[in-house]
């Protein structure tokens, strides 16, 4: 009799422990994903650059192992990020409709694109994983936050393609996942 009870109970416990399936509400994207001080630094950037990076730095979540933005090796410099595109980028990143707010993901982000913004003594790095549609935000090389940018992907891809029209990797990004 005890044995029949253990199997269903273990199944229930295993189901409740599955990562990435819990519902999670997140607040205002300006304060919870990017942070208003980072928005200002991006908006007022003295310089901005784009890079292709190798996102395969760890076998666990980069945020769990405490990875810094600089830990992701640059594989190619894309060049300056056009200042005329900063307003468009911020409008995408600050749009609550660009994010999947309801669920977290159990995947391990492997960002392939980094946008870096230097403002005074601070650097803001936005790392984009287009495999999982995750945005990771770093300030002065330290992890700040991340968000599921699923619904903003088409606009982000279009913006990157317009910013780097001669890069074959950027041009090969699909608008949808």
N, C-alpha and C positions, 0 to 999 in steps of 0.2 A: 504494500500500500504506500509506503513512504517513497519508493522508487518512482511511482507514477506521478507523484506530486513534484519531485525534484526536476524532472525533465521540463514540464511546462513552466515552472518557476524560473529555471535557468534561461529559457527562451525569452521570457518577459524581461529579465534582468539584462540579457544581451541586447535586446531591442532598445531598451532605454538608454543604453550606453553607447549606441552608434553615434560617432561624431558627425557633425555637419547636418543633422536632421532636426535640430531644435529650432523653434521659431524665436526670432529675436527682433525686437523693434529698436531702431536706431534713431537718434534725434536729428536735428538740423545739420545738413552736410557741411555747412560753413564752419561749424564748431566741432562736429564729431569726426569728420574725415580729414579735412584740410586744415582747419584752424584759421581763425580770422587773422592772426599775426602772420601766418604763412601766405594767406591770400594777399595781404598788403605787400609782403616781400616779393611775391611773384609779380604783382601789378607794377611795383616800383623797381623792378630788376634793372641793375646796371648792365648785366649781360645774361644771355640765355643760350644754351647749347643743347643739341640732341646727340644721343649715342645709341648704338646697338650694344647690348650687353649679353653676357653669358649668365643666364639665370640659374644654372645647375650648380649651385654652390654647396648645397646640403641635402641630406636625405630626409630631413624633417623640416617643418615650417621655419622659414627664415626668421620670423619674429620670435619663435620659440628658442632658437639657438643664439639670438641676440645679434644677428648679422647687421652690419652697417651698410649704408649705400655703397661705400667704397669697396666692399668685399666682392661686389659683382664685377668681374673683369670687363673692361671695355673691349669689344671686338672690332668696333668701327666708329670713328667720329663722323657724325652726319653733318656737322657744321652748326653755325648759329641758328637758333630758333628764331624765326622772324618776329620782330616786336609787334607787327601788325596782327599776328595770330594770338597774342597773349589774351586779349579781350575775349576772343572766341573760345580759347581753351578754358578760361575761367567761367564763361557762361555755361559750358558743358559741365564742368566739375562742380559748379554750385547749383545745378538744376536737380532738385530732389527726384525728379522723374528719371534721371539717368542711372539711378542706383536700384539694386534689388535690396530692399530694406528688410524683407520678411525672414530670410533664411541665411544662415552662414554656410560656407562651403567646407568640405572636408579635403579638398585638393591642396597640394603644395604649390604655391605660386612659383613660377619660373619666369620672371620678367625678362623681356627681350629688348625693351625700349626704356631709355632713361632720358628725361628732360630735366636739365639743371638750370637753376635760376640763382644768380649771385646778386645780392642786394646788401650793400654796405659790408658788414662783417659776417653776414649770414648767407648760407647756401641752402636752398630748398631743392630736393631731388624728388621727382615724381617717377616711380618705376611702374611700368605697365606690363602686365601679363595678359597677352591676348589668347593664351590657351584656356585660361580660367576667367578672363575678364575681371581681373583684380587690379586695383590701383593701390600702390603702397607709397606713403608719404614719409619723407625723411627731412629733418632739419639739422644742419651742421653734422651730417653723416650719421645721425642717430634716428632710429625708427620712431615715428610719431603715431601713425595710424594706417588703417587700410579700409577699403570699401569695395563692394561688389558693383562694378560699373557696367553691368550687363546691358542695360538699356541705353547707355551713353556710347557704347562701342561704335555704332555706325558713324556718329558725328566725330568721335575721336579719330577713327581711321581716316575719314575724309579730311580732317584737319591735318593729320600727319602726312597724308599723300600730297596735299597742297603745299605743305611746308618743305617736303623733301621729294620733289618730283623726279629726281634722277637716281634715287636709291631703289634698286630692284627688290630688296627685302621689304622695305616699307610699301612699295607699290604692290607687292604680292599679298599684303594683309587682306583678309576677307572682311567685308562689311558686316557680315553676320557670323555667328559662331556655329 
